[in-house]
Amino acid sequence: MFKKYGSLNKNSWKEDLKKGFTEAFRVLKPNGTLLFKWNETQIPVKQILALTNEKPTAVQRVGKNDKTHWMAFYKGNQ
């Protein structure tokens, strides 16, 4: 499956995702929306959300076991 979707580095995945969130919000225009998809088969979404200070404005769980989360983040006019 990693050939299709890639994989996270087991030693640096937290820092990599934290930097990714920081960069995504940096380049997101004011009043912009970021859509983020996460499957928590291996890493719970709670751990992923702990890597950013931003809070999603909407979360939709989908899939057979509700393990896939679609999250919408809104960047206000800051």
C-alpha positions in Angstrom: 0.0 0.0 0.0 2.9 2.4 0.6 3.7 2.3 -3.1 0.3 3.8 -3.8 0.0 6.3 -0.9 3.6 6.7 0.4 4.6 6.3 4.0 5.6 8.4 7.0 9.1 8.3 8.4 8.7 6.5 11.7 11.4 8.8 13.3 10.2 12.1 12.1 6.5 11.9 11.1 5.3 14.2 13.9 7.7 16.9 13.0 7.1 16.4 9.3 3.3 16.8 9.7 3.7 19.7 12.1 5.8 21.5 9.5 3.3 20.6 6.8 0.4 22.1 8.8 2.5 25.3 9.5 3.3 25.7 5.8 -0.3 25.0 4.6 -1.7 27.6 6.9 1.1 30.1 6.0 0.3 30.0 2.3 -3.5 29.7 2.7 -5.1 33.0 1.8 -7.3 34.9 4.3 -10.8 33.5 4.3 -9.5 30.3 2.7 -10.4 26.7 3.5 -8.0 23.8 3.9 -9.4 20.3 3.4 -7.5 17.5 5.1 -8.1 13.8 4.9 -6.7 11.3 7.5 -7.3 7.6 8.0 -6.6 6.6 11.6 -6.0 2.9 11.0 -2.4 3.3 12.5 -2.3 6.8 14.0 -5.4 8.3 15.8 -6.7 11.6 14.4 -6.4 13.0 17.9 -2.6 12.7 17.7 -2.6 14.5 14.3 -4.7 17.4 15.5 -2.3 17.8 18.4 0.3 18.8 15.9 -1.4 22.1 15.1 -3.0 24.9 17.1 -5.7 25.2 14.4 -9.0 23.6 15.0 -11.2 22.1 12.3 -14.5 23.9 11.6 -16.1 20.7 10.4 -15.3 17.0 10.6 -16.9 14.1 8.6 -16.1 10.5 9.4 -16.6 8.1 6.5 -15.7 4.5 5.5 -16.7 1.1 6.7 -15.4 1.6 10.2 -15.6 5.4 10.3 -11.8 5.5 10.4 -11.4 8.1 7.6 -11.8 11.7 8.6 -12.4 14.7 6.3 -11.6 17.9 8.1 -12.2 21.5 7.0 -10.1 24.2 8.5 -11.0 27.9 7.9 -8.4 30.7 8.0 -10.1 33.9 9.0 -9.2 37.4 7.9 -6.1 37.6 10.1 
